Every structure is written in structure tokens, then in C-alpha cells.
Amino acid sequence: MIQAEILSAAAAGTFPIGGDLTVNRMGYGAMRITGPGIWGPPADKKAALATLRKAIELGVNLIDTADSYGPGSSEKLIAEALYPYPADLVIATKGGWERPGPDQWTHNASPKHLAEAVEGSLKRLRLERIDIYQLHAPDNVVSFEASVEALARLREQGKIHHIGLSNVTREHIERARRIAPIVSVQNRYSFADRESDFIVDYCEQNRIAFFPWAPIGQARAAHDALHQVANQFFATPIQVALAWLLKRSRVIVPIPGTASVEHLEENIVAAMLELSQAAFEAMSAVHPAYVSLRD
């Protein structure tokens, strides 16, 4: 077992987002530091703040969040824990949802809402400019182009530095790139869920960072291939699932989330775990449909 004192997210290598933001390829997703139903403050605020600070200590320099996480709670906790921020820290946040209650999400990617959402995120994060601002999801009742154009205007105004997309198809990405440079895509993707395989390939071809949400997926499931590789490398199934993502493409930057320092350290070990080509191919050969979804 790797000792906690030598853990480092930097062991996974780096990726230059947008050509000027270099991040270590093991990030941190800050959705889970909120309350039940991704609503309100966490039950254990002290643990949430400690986890954020520990992530920085372990070399994480990309934190992914959203205004809808809480709503607002995640961004406020990030600022409380880490402000003034380390010079190399990249914060990516998102807008385009509204939250009427716990576990409830409603679309609103109108230009007016996005402008207000950016202002809110700037205030909560105590920033003058957001490094990466992602459209959280296309809105079926708002023109996709209108949403992206709104972000392009905010970029021109200096309120956001780079634009990203989340929960999108390849067509969405291509349409958005006709309006403004797109530096990141955040879709659901893991060893157990490869629906966005071709999106990963597209991002690799175009040097666009890919942030897989739910990167552990159902890796806790008792799947033979996962456990066989984990045993071979003296690792946990979660660590092997994250290591598979890192080997899958150089543009992938996993963002596993947790409100536990212990789980954070378990995730960071994956940055130091290099799968053999044989192990990677054995895992890749397993069709996701056959991966058990039992936790």
C-alpha cells in the first residue's frame, strides 16, 4: 500500500486545458460536500472543509463544482476552505440548472439566467474571473446557440476565462465550437458506463479536456474483471477503475468526489497506479452491459 505522505495527484501527469491552464490529471469533484439530495450544507461541515484542504495538499489543482450544488453551498465551502487560492488552482464551475428542492433539477440555460448565475458564482467563489465555466446541460426550451453565445459574451467581458460543456452530444460540441473555443467536456463516463466513448475520442482528436462525471460509476460492484486486476496490482476496485480512465485517454481528467479524507486518499492512489497494457485491454474487453450494477 502506498503511504499517505507520498500520495500526489501529480503522479498521473498533467494536461494543458485551453493551452494555458495546466492541471494534474486527478481532479476533485465538489458535489458530494453538500447535504442530502445535493441540497443545503453538509451534515459535517468540518469534514467537508478538511477534505477540500487535503485535496490541495495531495496535489489536486482542478476542482469541479456548480452553482446548483447546494445550490451555492459547494462554491461557498470551496472559498471558505481554500481562499486565498493557490496560484495553480483551477476552479471549474457550471450553470444552467435551477433547484426547487432536494434531488430536484430544472433546466434554465437562458442568457439572462446564465449571466446571473455567473455573477453569483463569482461572488460565492470570491473570484474576479472564473477559470472554466461550463454549460451544465442544454435546455430544450432555449436555443443551444443562444446559451453558448451568452457564455461567449461573458468571456469577452472577462468574467470567465474558458468555456466548457456538460451532458452534451458531439453535435452540441461542434455547434458550440462555431461560436467560441471549447476547452472541456463533462459527460458521464466510467469503466462501467462507456456511452460517451466516441465523445472521448473526439475530445482527444481536438485536444479538449474530458472530465468524466461519476468516474467511479459502479466500480464498487463485484465484477470479476475489476477484482482480478485490483488483486494483481494490490489495489481496490475503485482505484483500478480510476486508473483505467487515466490510461483510456490522455485528455481524461477524472474528478471523483467525496466528503471523506479517507476516500479522497484512496482515489488519489489511482494517480500513482499505472495499469499494464494487458490489464487495460482485459478490462476494456468487458462489455459495460455485463458489469454488475450491485453496490
Summary of the structure (lengths in Angstrom):
residues: 295
radius of gyration: 18.2
end to end distance: 23.9
largest distance: 52.8
contacts: 1040
relative contact order: 0.14
helix: 41%
strand: 17%
